[in-house]
Amino acid sequence: MQAQRLAWAITGSGHYLRESLALLQTLQEVDVYLSRAAAEIIQQYGFQAALNATGHKVYQDKTASSVPVERFYEGHYHTLVISPATSNTIAKMAYGFSDSLVTNLFAQAGKTRVPSIVFACDTAPELESEAPKSHMVKVYPRAIDLDNVAKLKQFADTQVVEDMDGLQHAIMQRLITAHAIHAHDGLHLEELPAS
Ligand SMILES: Cc1cc2nc3c(=O)[nH]c(=O)nc-3n(C[C@H](O)[C@H](O)[C@H](O)COP(=O)(O)O)c2cc1C
């Protein structure tokens, strides 16, 4: 029986992009999905080498129907992580849109009851955020941005985390659960009498 993997989607956010890539590098059995904006932002921040260093297979937003999402229906994944998640992607997900690779991944994860963990950029009314060339800028998420995050928190099978520690903890919990289920299922297969 093939072990399920973790799907990790990156959107076009500079906020906690560096930290998300660092966390990705510590994980195994991951497929990475990039929104169109994410592919651009990774170039702008000079993080292509950091993405390559993770060693994971990368899928990019190229088709209108988001062809790679069929992998959710084939049972490849135990968890979807979206980090960092832009205000744009959060807004679309909160209102049920699925017109891009990342919003489609979230929709299809929901429809196949695969749990999602989301780190939203807009966690507080005032933030410090990394801009290209490593300088920090002040960002003031609007009420609508914060409302959309709150709306997403109500979704089934969706955990919205507040910071990188919360993200790491949530991922570890999912990995423990997924491996326990896999081991349990494998045990059942081995226990079946030989025909
Ligand atoms: C340098 C740069 C940094 C950005 N950082 C953020 C960010 O931290 N948070 C955010 O919500 N949008 C950010 N954006 C804007 C998004 O990239 C833009 O809204 C894009 O349409 C998002 O598309 P996506 O949600 O499909 O990835 C940034 C844009 C640029 C050019």
The ligand as an SDF file (V2000), in Angstrom:
LIG
                    3D

 31 33  0  0  0  0  0  0  0  0999 V2000
    6.6030   41.7820   -3.3580 C   0  0  0  0  0  0  0  0  0  0  0  0
    5.1880   41.3870   -3.0890 C   0  0  0  0  0  0  0  0  0  0  0  0
    4.8480   40.8750   -1.8490 C   0  0  0  0  0  0  0  0  0  0  0  0
    3.5360   40.5200   -1.5570 C   0  0  0  0  0  0  0  0  0  0  0  0
    3.2370   40.0550   -0.3090 N   0  0  0  0  0  0  0  0  0  0  0  0
    1.9450   39.8010    0.0040 C   0  0  0  0  0  0  0  0  0  0  0  0
    1.6150   39.3840    1.3280 C   0  0  0  0  0  0  0  0  0  0  0  0
    2.4710   39.2490    2.2070 O   0  0  0  0  0  0  0  0  0  0  0  0
    0.3100   39.1300    1.6050 N   0  0  0  0  0  0  0  0  0  0  0  0
   -0.6760   39.2420    0.6510 C   0  0  0  0  0  0  0  0  0  0  0  0
   -1.8410   38.9970    0.9770 O   0  0  0  0  0  0  0  0  0  0  0  0
   -0.3910   39.6250   -0.6120 N   0  0  0  0  0  0  0  0  0  0  0  0
    0.8940   39.9160   -0.9690 C   0  0  0  0  0  0  0  0  0  0  0  0
    1.1940   40.3110   -2.2430 N   0  0  0  0  0  0  0  0  0  0  0  0
    0.1060   40.4550   -3.2370 C   0  0  0  0  0  0  0  0  0  0  0  0
   -0.2510   39.0960   -3.9010 C   0  0  0  0  0  0  0  0  0  0  0  0
    0.8830   38.5310   -4.5330 O   0  0  0  0  0  0  0  0  0  0  0  0
   -1.3950   39.3300   -4.9240 C   0  0  0  0  0  0  0  0  0  0  0  0
   -2.5800   39.6980   -4.2480 O   0  0  0  0  0  0  0  0  0  0  0  0
   -1.6650   38.1140   -5.7870 C   0  0  0  0  0  0  0  0  0  0  0  0
   -2.7190   38.3930   -6.6810 O   0  0  0  0  0  0  0  0  0  0  0  0
   -2.0530   36.9180   -4.9370 C   0  0  0  0  0  0  0  0  0  0  0  0
   -2.3640   35.8060   -5.7810 O   0  0  0  0  0  0  0  0  0  0  0  0
   -2.5610   34.3400   -5.1210 P   0  0  0  0  0  0  0  0  0  0  0  0
   -3.4360   34.5240   -3.9380 O   0  0  0  0  0  0  0  0  0  0  0  0
   -3.2280   33.5640   -6.2150 O   0  0  0  0  0  0  0  0  0  0  0  0
   -1.2190   33.8070   -4.8240 O   0  0  0  0  0  0  0  0  0  0  0  0
    2.5260   40.6670   -2.5530 C   0  0  0  0  0  0  0  0  0  0  0  0
    2.8690   41.1600   -3.8120 C   0  0  0  0  0  0  0  0  0  0  0  0
    4.1780   41.5380   -4.0710 C   0  0  0  0  0  0  0  0  0  0  0  0
    4.5170   42.1000   -5.4430 C   0  0  0  0  0  0  0  0  0  0  0  0
  1  2  1  0
  2  3  1  0
  2 30  2  0
  3  4  2  0
  4  5  1  0
  4 28  1  0
  5  6  2  0
  6  7  1  0
  6 13  1  0
  7  8  2  0
  7  9  1  0
  9 10  1  0
 10 11  2  0
 10 12  1  0
 12 13  2  0
 13 14  1  0
 14 15  1  0
 14 28  1  0
 15 16  1  0
 16 17  1  0
 16 18  1  0
 18 19  1  0
 18 20  1  0
 20 21  1  0
 20 22  1  0
 22 23  1  0
 23 24  1  0
 24 25  2  0
 24 26  1  0
 24 27  1  0
 28 29  2  0
 29 30  1  0
 30 31  1  0
M  END
$$$$
